[in-house]
Amino acid sequence: MTRESSLVSPQWVEDNLDNPDVVLIEVDEDTTAYDKGHIRNAIKLDWTTDLQDQVRRDFVNKEQFEALLSDRGVSNDHRVVLYGGNNNWFAAYAYWYFKLYGHQDVVLMDGGRKKWELDSRELTDAVPTREKTTYSAQDQDTSIRAFRDDAVAAIGVQNLIDVRSPDEYAGRLLAPAHLPQEQAQRAGHVPTSLNVPWSKNCNDDGTFKSDEDLKALYADVGIDDSKDTIALCRIGERSSLTWFVLKELLGHQNVKNYDGSWTEYGSLVGVPIALGDEPGDA
Amino acid sequence: MCGATEGGLSLDGVDVKKEAIIQGQVFRGEDPVGNAYVRLLDRTGEFTAEVPTSATGHFRFFAGEGEWTLRTLAPKADPVDNRVVAAVGSVAEVNVRL
């Protein structure tokens, strides 16, 4: 994948608002954001209800994903364009999700909702209606999904990229600073993981930095291209954005997103944890 | 600096004693700005969090102890930086003027 095949600009989206081959989908951390105004003809996916199993902690399964997209009028042949708030955190999470279930043509809108708003482009509260489809998903591609045992086994062996803020990485905060801090899990990070906050991938307006800047960012922190890589954060959505950068923009091979991330790892009994600003030892 | 400020966001349900809260409102002239983005940068200038303002221009962060910078972005305005000090058990109120 490359920047050209995985990203579109807001102008491209504006030029394709009525393109019948395109389905525009908004996915936000704030699940009410769409209802307050969205890009014309965009539909909404709610990451808390549409994309998560409602009983156990896991994704919707293949059959549920097929039913969801069929109901929302998304077909296998559509180009799916994802965008959202918070610099595309949850849009990148949905992108990873579409890739997990084998959708062929999916892209992110560079800069997400913020860039669209900062450009003073039009938003509407009109909700489009779409004809139902019969969507067929593939089995989960676990080559891009890491589980807790993968994270433990990667200590001192693979690239572990912790994309949370420095204060979360060091254990001074337990959650992003726009959320309350009281949590059940322990603070800190997986030993030997490198801290590359997701925000270093983006400009202030939410667009991705150039490929040259991104390559330099990961080279400077010492990521080893010969090793497999696991990205993690708190619940797996910010690390989806870093997974997108490493895998889709920079073309790294064998990059996985650990969606259990710190809320799972920090609650495990007996696993090693490092505190402070340094990666720590294996 | 302590307790909920008159006219500010409700702190119902928030245990203020355990949180270092930074909150406020973004204005253009006398008008609140409901489509701004407020970024919280740590003492080294590193991004920590970002929130869109509410329809009334309000924002809130749950930060840690220490010095922070708020960087506010809005359509048709240059970014504005405001320095703020947060402490557990208090609410730092910041009005941002574009």
Interface residues (C-beta under 8 A of the other chain):
Chain A: D30 A33 K36 G85 N86 N87 K114 E117 L118 D119 S120 S165 P166 D167 R172 L173 A175 P176 A177 H178 L179 P180 Q181 E182 P197 S199 K200 D204 D205
Chain B: V14 D15 K18 E19 N35 Y37 R39 L40 D42 T44 E46 F47 T48 A49 E50 V51 P52 A55 R60 F61 F62 A63 G64 R71 L73 A74 P75 K76 P79
